[in-house]
């Protein structure tokens, strides 16, 4: 059972892309707080966060594509039944 994503057991969960957007926003806000810190450790964390933000953006695009494919092919999820899989 998932804790955060929409499932039969968790109908009030989030879509994957929405969770990733929330995480991206949090990382972005944290990153802005270390922009002026010139210490090597801070710069390493800054560089890592920028890379992570890019990867999250890619993951969001992929998740949105999956949602679009499911919507176009099978319409909205109904009665908690999965549109694909079992």
N, C-alpha and C positions, 0 to 999 in steps of 0.2 A: 504494500500500500504506500502510495506517495503521501508526503506531508504537505506539500505546497501546490501541486498541480491539480487541475480538474480531473476527477475520476468519478466512477459510480459512487464510491464511498465518500468522496469529497467534492460534491457538486459546486461548492462555493470557492473552490481553489482558483488558482491563476492559470492563464495560458502561459506556456513556456516563454514566449517572447516578452510578455509583460513582466515576468519574474526577472528575466535577463536585463530588461530596461531599468528596473528598480536597482539591481545590483550595479549596473553601469553608472547610474546616477550617484549612488553612494560612493563608488570609487572615484568618480570625477570630483565630487565635493571634497573628499579627503585629499585628493591630489592637489587641488588648488591651494590647500593650506601649507604645502611644502614647496611651492614654486620658488620662493625667495630664499630657501635654506640651501646654502652653497656647500654644506658638508658633503663629502663623498658618499656617505651612507644615504643621505637624503636624495642625492642625485641618482643613486642606483635604484632606490625605491620609486622615484619619479619616473625614470626610464622604464622600469618594470610595469608600473601602472599604465603608462602610455601604451605599451605593448598589449597589456591585458584589455584595455579599453578598445583597441583595434580588434582583438579577437572576439570580444563580446559583441561588437558591432557586426562582425561577420556572422556570429552565431544567431543574432537577432534576425538578420536577413534570411538565414536558412530556416529558422523556425517560422517566420512569417510566410515563407514560400510553402512550407508544409501545410500550414493552416489554409493558405489559398488553394492548394491542390485538393485538400479534403473538402473545402467548401464548394469548389467547382464540381468535383466529382460526385460528392455524396450529400451535399447540402448540410444544414446545421445538424448537430448531434441531437437525437431525440430520445426521450425517455431514459436517459442515462446509458443507452446502448452504444458501444463503440462503433464508429463508422468503418473501421478496418480492424482486422485481427479478431481474436475471440475473447 
